[in-house]
Amino acid sequence: MRTKIVIAPTFAGKHSYQFVHPLQLKKSLGQHFLHDQSILRKITEAIGKNEDVASVVEIGPGMGALTQHLLPILGDKLSVIELDNRWAAHLLQAYPKLGDRIINNDVLKVDFSRFAAPIHVVGNFPYNISSQIVFGLLDNRAMAVRLTGMFQKEVALRIASPPGNKDYGVLSILAQAYYKCTYLFDVPPGCFNPPPKVMSGIIRMERLEEPLGCNEVLFKKIVKQAFTQRRKTMRNSLRGMAPNAAMLENEVFNLRPEALSVKQFVALTNMLEGK
């Protein structure tokens, strides 16, 4: 898919130029570039000044539409991860102050210990790997205290969904076990070049400091097992994990998995472990 991309001014505001660059968009990378300045300002405001973190890591900056707003505020705190080497080269030319803080690599392969903690992860995330980015955040939660970013709206709602909602599932529970997840606002397709076929949404995830309070490996296993048959009761889904039939008479096993809160899954984990 060939489209013309307008490169935005550099972050310092010293250059007011714009030039049109013919770019062969990589469909495999899900490239849709955000150009709406009012939305970019709203995202920048949502990200904030980050006085409480050591590093802000932007994922998928592309041409640097959001980067140009963040760099004057964050300075040396800002690093970017860009898989497409063409845009990584452009970022170095347009924002030389980033220097070696431009990481031309797959975010799923980047070792986050290279960044000073605590870390705030931000960006317009590639929709084809957005769930994997969240799971990567959970793996790096000892360092990553916050995430503010754009997802396909369907995925964003799933992450922030409360119990009893059709969007509530494995991703919701695992994310909310460790982070307070808040849906902030919609981003319509017309804000992008080229426009995606779906609505987008911005969410914030703030790390919870209280320990989960159960065997975390078993917790994750129970959550995933419960949702393998989400229309069936917990009794049907977890029968093989209960140490005895009497335990299955507990009223929690009459419920379907989408009805249980994170705290109830924690209590269930302790129950099944015999605590």
Backbone hydrogen bonds, N-H to C=O, Kabsch-Sander energy under -0.5 kcal/mol:
donor,donor_aa,acceptor,acceptor_aa,energy
3,T,23,L,-1.8
5,I,3,T,-0.6
5,I,21,H,-2.1
7,I,5,I,-0.7
7,I,19,F,-2.0
13,G,10,T,-1.6
16,S,14,K,-0.5
21,H,5,I,-2.6
21,H,19,F,-0.5
23,L,3,T,-2.2
23,L,21,H,-0.6
25,L,1,M,-1.9
25,L,23,L,-1.2
27,K,25,L,-1.0
29,L,26,K,-1.4
30,G,27,K,-1.6
31,Q,26,K,-1.1
32,H,30,G,-0.6
33,F,193,N,-2.4
35,H,191,C,-2.8
36,D,191,C,-1.3
37,Q,35,H,-0.6
40,L,36,D,-2.3
41,R,37,Q,-2.2
42,K,38,S,-1.8
43,I,39,I,-2.6
44,T,40,L,-2.3
45,E,41,R,-2.4
46,A,42,K,-2.2
47,I,43,I,-2.3
48,G,44,T,-2.1
53,V,50,N,-1.1
54,A,118,P,-2.2
55,S,118,P,-1.9
56,V,77,K,-2.5
57,V,120,H,-2.5
58,E,56,V,-0.6
58,E,79,S,-3.0
59,I,57,V,-0.5
59,I,122,V,-2.7
60,G,81,I,-2.7
64,G,61,P,-2.4
65,A,61,P,-0.6
68,Q,64,G,-2.4
69,H,66,L,-1.2
70,L,66,L,-1.8
71,L,67,T,-2.8
73,I,70,L,-0.7
74,L,70,L,-3.0
75,G,71,L,-2.4
77,K,74,L,-2.0
78,L,75,G,-1.7
79,S,56,V,-2.5
80,V,101,R,-2.8
81,I,58,E,-2.8
82,E,80,V,-0.5
82,E,103,I,-2.3
85,N,83,L,-0.6
88,A,84,D,-2.1
89,A,85,N,-1.9
90,H,86,R,-1.7
91,L,87,W,-2.6
92,L,88,A,-1.8
93,Q,89,A,-1.7
94,A,90,H,-3.1
95,Y,91,L,-2.9
98,L,95,Y,-2.3
99,G,95,Y,-0.5
99,G,96,P,-0.8
101,R,98,L,-2.7
102,I,99,G,-1.4
103,I,80,V,-3.2
103,I,101,R,-0.7
104,N,102,I,-0.7
105,N,103,I,-1.4
109,K,106,D,-2.5
110,V,106,D,-0.6
110,V,107,V,-0.9
112,F,110,V,-0.8
114,R,111,D,-1.7
115,F,112,F,-1.5
119,I,143,M,-2.7
120,H,55,S,-2.3
121,V,119,I,-0.5
121,V,146,R,-2.7
122,V,57,V,-2.8
123,G,148,T,-1.1
124,N,59,I,-0.5
125,F,123,G,-1.0
125,F,150,M,-1.3
129,I,126,P,-1.6
130,S,127,Y,-0.7
133,I,129,I,-2.0
134,V,130,S,-1.7
135,F,131,S,-2.3
136,G,132,Q,-2.3
137,L,133,I,-2.1
138,L,134,V,-2.2
139,D,135,F,-1.8
140,N,136,G,-1.4
141,R,138,L,-1.2
143,M,140,N,-1.9
144,A,140,N,-2.8
145,V,119,I,-1.9
145,V,143,M,-0.8
146,R,119,I,-1.3
147,L,205,M,-2.1
148,T,121,V,-2.4
149,G,203,I,-2.0
150,M,123,G,-2.4
151,F,201,G,-2.6
153,K,199,M,-2.7
155,V,152,Q,-0.8
156,A,152,Q,-2.4
157,L,153,K,-2.9
158,R,154,E,-1.5
159,I,155,V,-2.3
160,A,156,A,-1.9
161,S,157,L,-1.0
164,G,258,E,-3.5
165,N,162,P,-1.0
168,Y,165,N,-1.4
173,I,169,G,-2.4
174,L,170,V,-2.6
175,A,171,L,-2.1
176,Q,172,S,-2.7
177,A,173,I,-1.4
178,Y,174,L,-0.5
178,Y,175,A,-1.0
179,Y,175,A,-1.9
180,K,206,E,-3.5
181,C,179,Y,-0.7
182,T,204,R,-2.8
184,L,182,T,-0.5
184,L,202,I,-3.1
185,F,202,I,-0.9
187,V,200,S,-2.7
191,C,188,P,-1.7
192,F,189,P,-1.9
193,N,33,F,-2.4
200,S,187,V,-2.2
201,G,151,F,-2.6
202,I,185,F,-2.8
203,I,149,G,-2.4
204,R,182,T,-2.6
205,M,147,L,-3.0
206,E,180,K,-2.4
207,R,145,V,-3.0
207,R,205,M,-0.5
208,L,178,Y,-3.1
216,E,214,C,-0.8
219,F,215,N,-2.6
220,K,216,E,-2.1
221,K,217,V,-1.8
222,I,218,L,-2.7
223,V,219,F,-2.5
224,K,220,K,-2.2
225,Q,221,K,-2.3
226,A,222,I,-2.7
227,F,223,V,-1.5
228,T,225,Q,-1.1
229,Q,226,A,-0.7
230,R,227,F,-0.8
232,K,229,Q,-2.1
234,M,255,L,-3.0
235,R,253,F,-2.0
237,S,233,T,-1.9
238,L,234,M,-2.8
239,R,235,R,-0.7
241,M,238,L,-2.0
242,A,238,L,-0.9
242,A,239,R,-0.8
247,M,244,N,-0.5
248,L,244,N,-0.6
248,L,245,A,-0.7
249,E,246,A,-1.8
250,N,247,M,-1.9
253,F,250,N,-1.8
254,N,251,E,-1.8
255,L,252,V,-1.2
259,A,256,R,-2.0
260,L,257,P,-1.5
265,F,261,S,-2.0
266,V,262,V,-2.3
267,A,263,K,-2.5
268,L,264,Q,-2.4
269,T,265,F,-2.2
270,N,266,V,-2.2
271,M,267,A,-2.1
272,L,268,L,-2.7
273,E,269,T,-1.6
274,G,271,M,-1.3
275,K,270,N,-3.5
